[in-house]
C-alpha cells in the first residue's frame, strides 16, 4: 500500500469487495463437480453449509481433524521441518484434509506438491503454535480467551512505521477489499515504478544486456559484473553509469540480485553458493480465453482449484485451477463477455524440462478447452485466447528451505563479503507483497550501514539465521457479543 501511495496510483486501483460474489463464492472441483467452500455470505444459510460439510466427499476427514486435534501428540523436538502434507496429516489424524483441500489451495498459490513443500516455511505461524501450545486447538483457545493474536515482531515494526504513511482513504478501501488489481493489470505497478525511476537523476536503467558472471575482487572490495551484449539486463542505482555503458566488465561496491536463487548461483563462481543452487521451481502454462457470451458460466465466483486427489480421468490435462476473471476483476474489461484463465502444469510437469515435453500454445488451448468442457460444460469456441508458458516461474520452498537459506546467507557472506545481496520470490514468499517487502528490507538495511560503522554483514537472508519472535497483537472482539 505504501508503494501504491508513493507512486500515486490510487485512482488506478480496482477493488473487489468482500461482499462480492467473487469473494463469497470460491470452489474446489472434487471428484467430478464444483463444491462451494463454506464461508460468509453467498446466500447460503447455516444448515446448507453444514449439509455441504457433511455430504460432500471433499470434506472427508474434516470432522476428525477438528474433534481430535487437541489430543494428538506434539511433534518431536528433533523435527526441524517436514512437508506440509505430513504436518496437516499429523494434526488432522489422516491424509484426506491435506490431499483434498489443502493441496487445492497450494495448487493456487505455489502450483506445488504439498508432500514436498515445507510446512515451516509456508505455515510459520501454525508451526510456531504447535511448538508453543502443543496443538492448534490450544492455540485457538488461548487466542479467544486472551482476545489477542500473534504477529512476528519484525512485521509489527513495519506496520508501526508504515501506518502513518498510508492515506486513510487507501487503507480503508483495502480493508474492505478481498482482492485488488489495477485498471491496466497488476503489471501497471512495475511500469509505474520504471517510469518513476527514469525521472531520478541518480538512477540509470540499462536494457539489452545480460549478466554472465558475478565475482568478488578482494583487492578493490568490489563485485565485478561481466555482461554479454544484446540481451535483457537491468541495473539501477549506479552513479556515473555512462562511463560503463560499453564495458564488458563493470565494478560495483554493492549488487542486489532479484534473479531466482538458482540463477544467482549460476552467475557466481562454481560451487560457491550451493544452497541457492538447490532451489527448485515449477513451470506453469496459463491459457486466457474470452467468450462473447457473458453468461457462459453456470456459477459466478472467483473460480475453482483442483486438488491432487482428483481422479486422473477428471483431470488428464494436469490442470491446477480456473479463475473466473470476469467476476474477480470487475471493471477491468471494456467489452462484455466472459474471461477465464486456466492454469496447467506446476508440479505435475516436474521432469518435463529434461525432455522438452511442454505443450505448444495450440496444444495448451485444446487442453484448456477440454478442461472447461468437462468441468463446466462449456462447448462454445472462445472468441480470443492467449496461451503462455512460464518456465520455472514459481519457486518451491521444499522441506529444509529455512535451513538452506540460513546456509545460503553464510555462503553469500563468505563468497562476496556482504557485497552481494539477494531479494525476490525465491526466499521469503512468492506474492507481490512478499517481493516488495524483501527488496525494501535489503535497501533499508543498506541505509543503516551508511550511518553505522558497526552494522553487521548483510546478505538479504540474514533473518533466516535468527529465531522468529512472535508477539501478542491487538484485541480481538468478544465472541459472546
Secondary structure, 3 states (H helix, E strand, C coil): CHHHHHHCCHHHEEEEECCCHHHHCEEEECCCCEEECCCCCCCCCHHHHHHHHHHCHHHCCHHHHHHHHHHCCCCCCCCCCCEHHHHHHHHHCCCHHHHHHHHHHHHHHCCCCCCCEEHHHHCHHHHHHHHHHCCHHHHHHHHHHHCCEEEEHHHHHHHHHHHCCCCHHHHHHHHCEEEEEECCCCHHHHHHHHHHHHCCCCCCCCCCEEEEEEEEECCCCEEEEEEEECCCCCCCCCCCHHHHCCCCEEEECCEEECCCHHHHHHHCCCCCCHHHHCCEEEEEEEEEEEECCCCCCCCCCCEEEECCCCCHHHCCCCEEEEEEHHHHCCCCCCCCCEEEEEEEEHHHHCCHHHHCCCCCHHHHHHHHHHHHHHHHCCCCCCCEEEEEEEEEEEEECECCHHHHHHHHHHHHHHHHCCCEEECCCCCCCCCHHHHHHHHHHHHHHHHHHHHCCCCCCCCCCHHHHCCCCEEEECCCCCCCC
